[in-house]
Amino acid sequence: MIDLPLISIITTYYNSVELGDFVKKSMNCLLNQTYQNIEFICVNDGSTDTTLHDLEYFAKQDSRIRIYTKENQKYAQYSKAYGQEKASGDFIFLFDHDDLIDLDTIEKCYKTFLSYPELDIVTPMVITKFTNGHIKNIHNIYALDSLEFKFKQYPGSKIIEDTVGKYDNHIRGLYRKEIFKSHSFSFTEPLLNADEIVERLIFEKARFIGSCDAVYTHYIHPDSSAKLLSPKKIDITRTDFLLRKIFLQKGIYEPRKTIFEFTAYKNLVNAIKIFHLFSKKMMSEEKLLQKKRLQDSYSSLDRKTVISQFRGIAKIYNSFLLSNFSLMSFFYKYKN
């Protein structure tokens, strides 16, 4: 009998018990996978609740669990990077602590690699749900109206192109080790959504990305840290600033320029509002840094492209706001 390759599942945990008993919920679907040769890389990101205790309880029941505790660095990219370094499997699967996968998801992903050896990433079908059970959307790489499965595969270059401005595709997959480790999740600077930059760069490294009929259920938690208002939300404009440079360098910006710039404009407006909401609580150094980030985002914005997407009064209104950064900032400081 041929030995099955080792697969690493990386999950990062931060106050996961307090947030929703996510250690038990995640372990119930991970430890019962039909594919058995798995190492579970569990990164405890400086939790202050009983997350570590719960992880240790499960580790006593299953020797495949590897627990790593690190100091919390306030940004999830560092805990993902830590797990990325520790994973030793031939294939790697990144799993969010508050999501679920079917019990045969890893097995189906691996079997798809056997059937299509040209693939570098295999993704289950992704169902995005609200916590009340209502489905927001279903993706078999690209959007679907039902769970009816049909195998699809696309070059990684196509996948990254269709994330310019917004994600047209949703991928939560099993990666070949060398592809997953091609770019570090730690990135070059701390950002709330640095993983959006890193995963795009990883997609580009893949020869082909294909789908399988397993299911990954991603939950939208309204009270999650990612949803809460904080100065970190200003990072989104910085991410747009960096992504624009990356997309221009790779020659994939122009075909979706209107989508990208309109999204960047909306993100900038939201970031200005957040800046004014929290500016009184900021130290002077942070305040200067965040203001410069906003100014850089405004300066790099293709304002002509943004304005061209409005008509009538809306065009006049937005043309006025976009004419000057100080004017825009002042306006949203006092607008409810």
Stockholm file with secondary structure:
# STOCKHOLM 1.0

chainA/1-336         MIDLPLISIITTYYNSVELGDFVKKSMNCLLNQTYQNIEFICVNDGSTDTTLHDLEYFAKQDSRIRIYTKENQKYAQYSKAYGQEKASGDFIFLFDHDDLIDLDTIEKCYKTFLSYPELDIVTPMVITKFTNGHIKNIHNIYALDSLEFKFKQYPGSKIIEDTVGKYDNHIRGLYRKEIFKSHSFSFTEPLLNADEIVERLIFEKARFIGSCDAVYTHYIHPDSSAKLLSPKKIDITRTDFLLRKIFLQKGIYEPRKTIFEFTAYKNLVNAIKIFHLFSKKMMSEEKLLQKKRLQDSYSSLDRKTVISQFRGIAKIYNSFLLSNFSLMSFFYKYKN
#=GR chainA/1-336 SS CCCCCCEEEEEEESSHHHHHSHHHHHHHHHTTCSCCCEEEEEEEESCSSSHHHHHHHHHHHCTTEEEEEECCCSSHHHHHHHHHHHCCSSEEEEEETTCEECTTHHHHHHHHHHHCTTCSEEEEEEEEEETTSCEEEEESEEEESSSCCCCCEEEHHHHHHTTSSSCSEECCCEEEHHHHTSSCTTCSSCCTTHHHHHHHHHHHHCSEEEEEEEEEEEEECTTSTTTSCCGGGGHHHHHHHHHHHHHHHHTCSGGGHHHHHHHHHHHHHHHHHHHHHHGGGSCHHHHHHHHHHHHHHHHHSCHHHHHTTCCHHHHHHHHHHTTCHHHHHHHHHHCC
#=GC SS_cons         CCCCCCEEEEEEESSHHHHHSHHHHHHHHHTTCSCCCEEEEEEEESCSSSHHHHHHHHHHHCTTEEEEEECCCSSHHHHHHHHHHHCCSSEEEEEETTCEECTTHHHHHHHHHHHCTTCSEEEEEEEEEETTSCEEEEESEEEESSSCCCCCEEEHHHHHHTTSSSCSEECCCEEEHHHHTSSCTTCSSCCTTHHHHHHHHHHHHCSEEEEEEEEEEEEECTTSTTTSCCGGGGHHHHHHHHHHHHHHHHTCSGGGHHHHHHHHHHHHHHHHHHHHHHGGGSCHHHHHHHHHHHHHHHHHSCHHHHHTTCCHHHHHHHHHHTTCHHHHHHHHHHCC
//
